[in-house]
Amino acid sequence: MIVTLTVNPSVDASTSIEKVVPDHKLRCREASYKPGGGGINVSRAIRRLGGESLALYASGGLHGQLLHHMLEQEGVRHQEIRISGQTRENLIVVEESTGQQFRFDMPGPHFIEGDWLQCLEQLKALTEKPTYVVASGSLPPGCPADFYGRVVETAKQWNARVIVDTSGEALQYAADAGVYLLKPNARELEELVGHGIAGDEELKAAALELIEQGRTEVVVVSLGGQGALLITREGCEHLNAPEVQVLSVVGAGDSLVAGTVYSLERGRPLREAVQFGIASGSAAVMNPERELCKREDTERLFAEMKEADEAGR
């Protein structure tokens, strides 16, 4: 089983307007609403790919109720962790005159000790122990920076593999606990190793540094439209992404994680799983805001990548 954990989920409201200007009442188009937050998006994408996971997430107030309703509508298996504060709402505005996107991400509810302890307790209390735990997304105010490190320690008691996709101190503490897979971008990798990085060779060296320190077994450095670097003790490979028309990059990283863990859980080899993850991320950018990947697009792109592999041999 795959479990995703999201302690700072969101309700994401998206709208558009002709032009964004200050000091005026801006009359927007009709808004659409989607569930948001790293782990929740991973579970949503796994569902779209034909798989199943359990989305474990903190939930509070009216936005928490709306999140529950939307996940029910999408058929995502989920379990709420009740908290004292209100689940956050984020706002995404597209300026029609320029095509620019403005994203306003809120910090989230302020956690009291009981909130984050409850998150850990409900994770520990799962009756069906997962084989993969995906800890993804930001931490809300008041949640200790080492929270994901504590999650890793819990998962290790089940011999579960932990995949972490976050940033800042939360990423540092997770890596300190020793995970199975990290998915940083170049900037986040710089923060992890504590020095600047220029070019693929230095990216490889930095990732190997983390592996040699025992902080992770696998590093997948996301490179956007250029694909990803896959680094293990056995070596490093640049896996290219297929060329697609980009409508929105939001959710591409979560789709990459979803495709990778979904494939691993089905028993695919690591390289092939990461390729499927890249295909999932590429499929996500072909769709409008927050739509994530579609199964048919992902499978087609993955087949094209495999054909390109065969042709290159």
CORSULPE-V731608 format. One line per field, one symbol per residue. ss: DSSP state (A for helix, B for strand, O for the rest). psi: psi as a letter, one per 40 degrees, with the letter a starting at -180 (. if undefined). burial: 1 if it has 24 or more other ideal C-beta (glycine too) atoms within 12 Angstrom, else 0. A space follows every 50 residues. Layout:
ss: ???
psi: ???
burial: ???
//
This chain:
ss: OBBBBBOOOBBBBBBBBOOOOOOOOOOOOOOBBBBBOAAAAAAAAAAAOO OOOBBBBBBOAAAAAAAAAAAAAAOOOBBBBBOOOOOBBBBBBBBOOOOB BBBBOOOOOOOOAAAAAAAAAAAAOOOOOOOBBBBBOOOOOOOOOOAAAA AAAAAAOOOOBBBBBOOAAAAAAAAAAOBBBBOOOAAAAAAAAOOOOOAA AAAAAAAAAAAAOOOBBBBBBBOAAAOBBBBBOOBBBBBOOOOOOOOOOO OAAAAAAAAAAAAAAOOOOAAAAAAAAAAAAAAAAOOOOOOOOOAAAAAA AAAAAAAAAAAAO
psi: ihhihhegiihhhhaiidhhiifihhhiihiihiiiidddddddddddee aiihhhiihiaddddddddddddefhhihihhidahhihihhhhhddeei hhhghidiihhiddddddddddddehdhhidhhhhiiihihehidedddd dddddddefihhhhgaiaddddddddehidhigiadddddddefiihhid ddddddddddddeeeidhhhhhfbeebihhhadeaihhhiiihihhdheh eddddddddddddddeeiidddddddddddddddeeiiheeaiidddddd ddddddddddde.
burial: 11111111111111111000000000000000111111111111111110 11111111110011011101100101111110101111111111000000 10000101101000110111011101000111111111110111001111 11111000011111111001111111111111111101101110001001 00110111111000111111111100111111000111111101000111 11111111111111100001111111111111111110111111101110 1101100000000
//
